[in-house]
Amino acid sequence: MTGTAYHHGSLAVQERLGLREAAAHIAPSIRPGIRPVAAAFLEAQPMLVLGAAAPDGRVWASLLTGAPGFARATGPHTVSVAGGVRPGDPLAPALAGEARVGTLALDPRTRRRMRLNGTARPSARGLLIEAEQVFANCPKYLQKRELYGSGPAGPDAPRALRGDALTEAQLAAVRAADTFFVATTGPDGADASHRGGNPGFVRAESPRELLWRDYPGNAMFLTLGNLETDDRAGLLFLDWENGTTLQLSGRAETVYRSEERFVRFRVDSVVETPAAGPLRWSAPEYSPANPTTP
């Protein structure tokens, strides 16, 4: 990390939007250590989103799942994750060695989430992450879901559908989504974050271009700050009912329009994996913070 909690990209966005003071006020919440309350929350979760750059330079967001406790703090600065990404996942080569990662532990049942960023390396159990930034996020735009249990996941190496543009079925899934995850990289390493809204909040403008409005949040601008310095990004869409994942890698830019801002994402690579995860979730109870979708 730099001398402040934010690098120059995030500071530039905060300054542009007149939120530098608000961001500075909450900067102390970004800590290098894992407090007991954070450790307890992490150990209760059955899923983890991990973002990083692959050896070919593309940035991806991936889903990790397991019984509660599969991800757990083993010290004030370390997290052990059982297993890791599935064989064939775009990030599998990166996680075979040391990699800067951003992770997001999210609990749809309680609308709570926590980000933990640092460096991952292989371990006997799966992955060991040295935490450098740990902080909670507010529940805004997070849809509430109940966990029904585990359904049948695909084989260890399920057949992934790969391409360089979205199919009609994938476009329909994106347009119907109320949640996705975004991975970015910057001077301080990788970051994984959540985006949510009512269905239709992500606009699929073409098979290779998506657009979404960046809703007001905590004023940190970690994602947009990273994009100021590095336009690579990875998106993860999850079918909550059957565990299918849709991973996109490409380039993103922030578009400022009057009082609003948008992110335009250009697709370079697509990986869809049927039944990639075993978790089965209920239909959503939409967040009361979600803006009306035009």
DODREN-769342 format. One record per residue (C-alpha): z, x, y; residue number from 1. Coordinates in steps of 0.5 Angstrom, whole numbers, plus 2048, in hexadecimal, padded with zeros to 3 digits. Layout:
residues N
zz,xx,yy,nr
Z,X,Y,NUM
...
//
This chain:
residues 294
zz,xx,yy,nr
800,800,800,1
7FF,802,807,2
805,803,80C,3
805,7FB,80D,4
804,7F6,808,5
7FD,7F4,80A,6
7F7,7F9,80A,7
7F2,7F9,810,8
7EE,7F4,80D,9
7F3,7EF,80D,10
7F6,7F1,814,11
7EF,7F0,816,12
7EE,7E9,814,13
7F5,7E7,816,14
7F3,7EA,81D,15
7ED,7E6,81D,16
7F1,7DF,81C,17
7F7,7E1,820,18
7FB,7E1,81A,19
7FE,7E8,81B,20
805,7E6,81D,21
805,7E1,817,22
803,7E6,812,23
808,7EB,814,24
80E,7E6,814,25
80C,7E5,80C,26
80A,7EC,80B,27
811,7EE,808,28
810,7E9,802,29
80B,7EE,7FF,30
810,7F2,7FB,31
80E,7F8,7F6,32
814,7F6,7F1,33
815,7F0,7ED,34
81B,7EC,7EE,35
81E,7E8,7E9,36
81C,7E2,7EB,37
815,7E4,7EB,38
816,7E7,7E4,39
819,7E0,7E1,40
813,7DD,7E4,41
80E,7E2,7E1,42
811,7E1,7DA,43
810,7DA,7DA,44
809,7D9,7DB,45
803,7D9,7D6,46
7FE,7DB,7DA,47
7FC,7E1,7DF,48
7F6,7E2,7E3,49
7F4,7E9,7E4,50
7EF,7EC,7E9,51
7EC,7F3,7E9,52
7E5,7F7,7E9,53
7E1,7F8,7E3,54
7DE,7FF,7E2,55
7D8,7FD,7E4,56
7DB,7FB,7EB,57
7DB,7F4,7EA,58
7E1,7F0,7EC,59
7E3,7EB,7E7,60
7E9,7E6,7E6,61
7EC,7E5,7DF,62
7F0,7E0,7DB,63
7F6,7E3,7D7,64
7FA,7DE,7D3,65
800,7DE,7CE,66
807,7DB,7CC,67
80C,7DB,7D2,68
80E,7E2,7D2,69
808,7E5,7D0,70
808,7E8,7D7,71
80F,7EB,7D9,72
812,7F0,7DE,73
815,7F6,7DA,74
818,7F9,7E0,75
818,7F8,7E8,76
811,7FB,7E9,77
80E,7F9,7E2,78
80B,7F4,7DE,79
809,7F3,7D7,80
803,7EF,7D5,81
802,7ED,7CD,82
7FB,7EE,7CB,83
7F6,7EE,7D1,84
7F0,7EB,7D3,85
7EB,7E8,7CD,86
7E6,7ED,7CA,87
7E0,7EC,7CD,88
7E3,7EB,7D4,89
7E0,7EE,7DA,90
7E6,7F2,7DB,91
7E7,7F4,7D4,92
7E4,7FB,7D6,93
7E8,7FC,7DC,94
7EF,7FA,7D9,95
7ED,800,7D3,96
7F0,805,7D8,97
7F4,805,7DF,98
7F1,7FF,7E4,99
7F4,7FD,7EB,100
7F5,7F5,7E9,101
7F7,7EF,7ED,102
7FB,7EA,7E9,103
7FD,7E2,7EA,104
802,7DF,7E6,105
801,7D7,7E8,106
805,7D1,7E5,107
801,7CB,7E6,108
807,7C7,7E4,109
80B,7C9,7EA,110
806,7CB,7EF,111
809,7D2,7EF,112
805,7D9,7EF,113
807,7E0,7F0,114
802,7E6,7F1,115
803,7ED,7EE,116
7FF,7F2,7EF,117
7FF,7F9,7ED,118
7FC,7FE,7E8,119
7FB,7FC,7E0,120
7FA,801,7DA,121
7FA,7FF,7D3,122
800,7FF,7CF,123
802,7FE,7C8,124
804,7F7,7C9,125
7FD,7F6,7CD,126
7FE,7F7,7D5,127
803,7FB,7D9,128
803,7F9,7E1,129
806,7FD,7E6,130
808,7F8,7EC,131
806,7FA,7F3,132
806,7F4,7F6,133
80A,7EE,7F4,134
80B,7E7,7F8,135
80B,7E0,7F7,136
806,7DB,7FA,137
807,7D4,7FD,138
805,7CE,7F9,139
7FF,7CC,7FD,140
7F9,7C9,7FA,141
7FB,7CA,7F3,142
7FA,7C4,7EF,143
800,7C2,7EA,144
7FE,7C2,7E3,145
802,7C1,7DC,146
801,7C5,7D6,147
800,7C1,7D0,148
800,7C7,7CB,149
7FB,7CC,7C8,150
7F5,7CA,7C5,151
7F0,7CE,7C1,152
7ED,7D4,7C5,153
7E7,7D7,7C3,154
7E6,7DD,7BE,155
7E9,7E4,7C0,156
7E2,7E5,7C3,157
7DF,7DF,7C5,158
7D8,7DE,7C7,159
7D7,7DF,7CE,160
7D1,7DC,7D2,161
7CF,7E1,7D7,162
7CA,7E1,7DD,163
7C9,7E3,7E4,164
7C9,7DC,7E7,165
7CC,7D5,7E6,166
7C9,7D0,7E1,167
7C9,7C9,7E3,168
7CF,7C7,7DE,169
7D3,7CD,7E2,170
7D1,7CB,7E8,171
7D4,7C4,7E7,172
7DA,7C7,7E4,173
7DB,7CB,7EB,174
7DA,7C5,7EF,175
7DF,7C1,7EB,176
7E4,7C6,7EB,177
7EB,7C5,7EF,178
7ED,7CD,7EE,179
7EA,7D3,7ED,180
7ED,7DB,7ED,181
7EA,7E0,7F2,182
7EB,7E8,7F0,183
7E9,7ED,7F6,184
7EB,7F4,7F7,185
7ED,7F8,7FD,186
7F0,7FF,800,187
7F7,7FC,7FC,188
7F4,7FB,7F6,189
7F2,7F4,7F2,190
7F4,7ED,7F4,191
7F4,7E7,7F0,192
7F5,7E0,7F4,193
7F4,7D8,7F3,194
7F0,7D3,7F7,195
7F0,7CC,7F6,196
7EE,7C5,7F9,197
7EB,7BF,7F7,198
7E5,7BF,7F3,199
7DF,7C1,7F7,200
7E3,7C6,7FB,201
7DE,7CB,7F8,202
7D7,7CA,7FA,203
7D2,7CC,7F5,204
7CC,7CD,7FA,205
7C8,7D0,7F5,206
7C8,7D4,7EE,207
7CA,7DA,7F1,208
7CE,7D8,7F7,209
7D5,7D5,7F8,210
7D8,7D3,7FE,211
7DF,7D0,800,212
7E4,7CF,806,213
7EA,7D4,806,214
7EF,7CF,808,215
7F5,7D1,80C,216
7FB,7D5,808,217
800,7DA,809,218
7FC,7DF,80E,219
7FC,7E5,80A,220
7F5,7E5,809,221
7F5,7E9,803,222
7EF,7E7,800,223
7EB,7E6,806,224
7EE,7ED,808,225
7EB,7F0,802,226
7E4,7ED,803,227
7E4,7F0,80A,228
7E4,7F7,806,229
7E1,7F6,800,230
7DC,7F0,7FF,231
7DD,7F0,7F7,232
7E0,7EA,7F4,233
7E2,7E6,7ED,234
7E3,7DF,7EC,235
7E6,7DB,7E6,236
7E5,7D4,7E5,237
7E9,7D1,7DF,238
7E8,7CA,7DB,239
7EF,7C8,7DB,240
7EE,7C3,7D5,241
7EA,7C8,7D0,242
7EC,7CF,7D3,243
7E5,7D1,7D4,244
7E4,7D6,7DA,245
7DE,7D8,7DF,246
7DF,7DE,7E2,247
7DA,7E0,7E7,248
7D9,7E7,7EB,249
7D6,7E8,7F1,250
7D6,7EA,7F9,251
7DA,7E5,7FE,252
7DA,7E5,805,253
7DF,7E1,80A,254
7DB,7DC,80F,255
7DE,7DA,815,256
7DC,7D4,818,257
7E0,7D1,81E,258
7E7,7CF,81C,259
7E5,7D0,815,260
7E4,7D6,810,261
7E0,7D6,809,262
7DE,7DB,804,263
7D7,7DB,801,264
7D7,7DE,7FA,265
7D0,7E1,7F7,266
7D0,7E1,7F0,267
7CE,7E7,7EC,268
7D1,7E6,7E5,269
7D3,7E0,7E1,270
7D7,7E0,7DB,271
7D9,7D9,7D8,272
7DE,7DA,7D2,273
7DF,7D3,7CE,274
7E6,7D2,7CC,275
7E8,7D9,7CE,276
7F0,7D7,7CF,277
7F4,7D2,7CB,278
7F8,7CF,7D0,279
7F6,7C7,7D1,280
7F9,7C4,7D8,281
7F9,7BD,7DA,282
7F5,7BA,7E0,283
7F7,7BC,7E7,284
7FB,7B9,7EC,285
7F8,7BC,7F2,286
7FC,7BF,7F7,287
7FE,7BB,7FD,288
7FC,7C1,802,289
7F4,7C1,7FF,290
7F0,7BF,805,291
7EB,7B9,804,292
7E4,7BC,801,293
7DE,7BA,805,294
//
